[in-house]
C-alpha cells in the first residue's frame, strides 16, 4: 500500500461540528472516521457521487442509532475534504 498515492485529508469545521454532535467523545469520533480517512486518502472514488450535489461524493459509514451515516466529501489530486455527515 506504500506505493499508492496519498492525499491529505482536511476536515471542514462544519464536518467537525456535525461529527461531535453525532459522537460526543472526541476519541470515539476520531475512531469513527479513521478507516474512512485511510481509504479515501488513497482511493477517493471508493464512495459514490452524491445525487443532489455533483461536486460531492458520499461514503456510507457505520450505523448510529439505527441509521446509516453518510460521509460527504470532495477531492482533487492532492486533498480529500470532509464536508459533512448525513443520516438516512
HUVEN-V669096 format. One record per residue. N is the residue number from 0. NEAR is the number of other C-alpha atoms within 12 Angstrom. Layout:
n-><N/N>
near-><NEAR/NEAR>
This chain:
n-><0/1/2/3/4/5/6/7/8/9/10/11/12/13/14/15/16/17/18/19/20/21/22/23/24/25/26/27/28/29/30/31/32/33/34/35/36/37/38/39/40/41/42/43/44/45/46/47/48/49/50/51/52/53/54/55/56/57/58/59/60/61/62/63/64/65/66/67/68/69/70/71/72/73/74/75/76/77/78/79/80/81/82/83/84/85/86/87>
near-><10/7/6/13/17/22/22/23/29/23/26/19/15/19/25/24/19/24/34/21/17/28/24/15/13/16/13/14/23/20/17/27/33/17/20/31/30/24/24/37/31/27/27/35/22/21/26/23/22/22/11/11/14/13/17/27/31/35/33/27/27/25/18/20/11/10/15/18/25/33/40/39/39/35/30/22/18/18/22/33/32/34/29/31/38/27/22/15>
